[in-house]
Amino acid sequence: MQEQISAGYMQIWGGFFPGQLTGKPVPPGPLTGRTISIGGSSATVRSAPMSDAVALRRHARS
């Protein structure tokens, strides 16, 4: 993740999102629990049996 906010990557991301990115990006840290505050609400992190990519591959085979 740290690499994705390096100066070189930020220049690339800036091409996709001109004028929309901060000059000092902050990498995310590890979660300390299962709840994330978003605005005035909260989201609960849940385990999933598979990722979207795995589900898409399985669907494509059927």
matplotlib code that plots the C-alpha trace (Angstrom):
import matplotlib.pyplot as plt

x = [0.0, 2.8, 4.1, 0.7, 1.1, 4.7, 5.4, 5.5, 2.2, 0.6, 1.5, -0.2, -3.3, -3.4, -3.8, -7.0, -8.3, -7.0, -7.3, -9.0, -6.1, -4.4, -0.7, -0.1, -1.8, -2.0, -1.8, -4.5, -3.5, -4.6, -8.1, -8.3, -11.8, -14.6, -16.3, -15.4, -16.9, -18.1, -19.5, -22.3, -22.7, -20.7, -19.9, -19.2, -16.5, -17.6, -15.8, -16.7, -16.3, -14.7, -13.5, -15.3, -12.6, -13.1, -16.9, -16.5, -14.2, -16.6, -19.5, -17.6, -17.0, -20.6]
y = [0.0, 2.4, 2.0, 3.1, 6.5, 7.1, 10.2, 8.3, 6.5, 9.8, 11.3, 8.4, 8.6, 12.4, 11.7, 9.7, 12.1, 15.6, 18.1, 15.5, 14.0, 15.3, 16.3, 14.3, 10.9, 8.7, 4.9, 3.0, 1.2, -2.1, -2.3, -2.4, -4.0, -5.0, -1.5, 1.4, 4.8, 6.5, 9.9, 9.6, 5.9, 2.7, -0.3, -3.8, -5.8, -9.4, -12.4, -13.7, -17.2, -16.0, -12.9, -11.3, -12.5, -16.1, -15.8, -14.3, -17.1, -19.7, -18.0, -17.8, -21.5, -22.4]
z = [0.0, 0.8, -2.8, -4.2, -2.5, -3.5, -5.6, -8.8, -8.2, -7.1, -10.4, -12.2, -9.9, -10.5, -14.2, -13.4, -10.8, -11.7, -8.8, -6.6, -4.6, -1.5, -1.6, 1.6, 1.3, 4.4, 4.1, 6.0, 9.2, 10.5, 11.9, 15.7, 15.8, 13.5, 13.2, 10.9, 11.5, 8.3, 8.7, 11.3, 10.7, 11.3, 9.2, 10.5, 8.8, 8.2, 6.9, 3.5, 2.2, -1.0, -2.8, -5.7, -8.0, -7.0, -7.4, -10.9, -12.0, -10.7, -12.4, -15.7, -15.7, -15.2]

ax = plt.figure().add_subplot(projection="3d")
ax.plot(x, y, z, "-o")
ax.set_aspect("equal")
plt.show()
